[in-house]
Amino acid sequence: MTDPHRPLKDAFGRFATGVSLVGCVGADGSPVMITVNSFVSVSLSPPLVLWCLERKASSFPAFIGADAYAVTVLHAGQRTQSERFARYRAAPLKPEEYERWTTGAPILKDRLAAFDCRIVNRHQAGDHVILVAEVVKFEARAGKPLLYFASRYSDGPETDR
Ligand SMILES: Cc1cc2nc3c(=O)[nH]c(=O)nc-3n(C[C@H](O)[C@H](O)[C@H](O)COP(=O)(O)O)c2cc1C
């Protein structure tokens, strides 16, 4: 069956992005993670970010019930982590793979950058919800980003600082 949204998806996919994992604490206290390419920076003062959560994602109830999330920006060597958390019933995070900062949301130890954030607004937007949050702690490392373009991954350029 042909996907009626294919032409729009193809056009949206011409916009190249990085890839992040967004994590929160689930209702039972366990870490929940999802692969996203909708993460964007919004404001410097106050420091705000957002990403868009699909309503039908299995992690939707966890993120809607959470008051915080953390964003792990993936480096070029992390395609398998992107694929892992884009899958239904992803292999659960092992304790040695992640850490928690101020909010308690999970952050992958292996990363290019990370943002620990408290949710300040939820906006209904069609089949997604926009989750706006204030950054309470962040970190950036040297390296190459994982890029996503036209449904394919590639390596980005090395940072210069
Ligand atoms: C590169 C990439 C980017 C994605 N970006 C988003 C996104 O921004 N928001 C979202 O809700 N889902 C996004 N997804 C899809 C989710 O990762 C995926 O639907 C979800 O993890 C699968 O879980 P489920 O089948 O249990 O719902 C993306 C997937 C990939 C591979």
The ligand as a Gaussian input file, in Angstrom:
#p B3LYP/6-31G(d) Opt

LIG

0 1
 C       16.032000       9.736000      12.642000
 C       14.699000       9.618000      13.342000
 C       14.068000      10.761000      13.838000
 C       12.876000      10.682000      14.528000
 N       12.305000      11.824000      15.037000
 C       11.179000      11.746000      15.784000
 C       10.638000      12.915000      16.408000
 O       11.184000      14.015000      16.278000
 N        9.520000      12.772000      17.162000
 C        8.905000      11.576000      17.335000
 O        7.887000      11.505000      18.030000
 N        9.376000      10.437000      16.741000
 C       10.515000      10.509000      15.999000
 N       11.039000       9.378000      15.423000
 C       10.338000       8.114000      15.576000
 C       10.594000       7.491000      16.914000
 O       11.974000       7.358000      17.227000
 C        9.941000       6.103000      16.885000
 O        8.646000       6.208000      16.375000
 C        9.730000       5.529000      18.195000
 O       10.908000       5.494000      18.958000
 C        9.256000       4.088000      17.988000
 O        8.625000       3.749000      19.111000
 P        7.175000       3.067000      19.142000
 O        7.009000       2.238000      17.911000
 O        7.297000       2.279000      20.386000
 O        6.199000       4.181000      19.213000
 C       12.244000       9.428000      14.713000
 C       12.865000       8.279000      14.200000
 C       14.082000       8.367000      13.528000
 C       14.742000       7.118000      13.003000

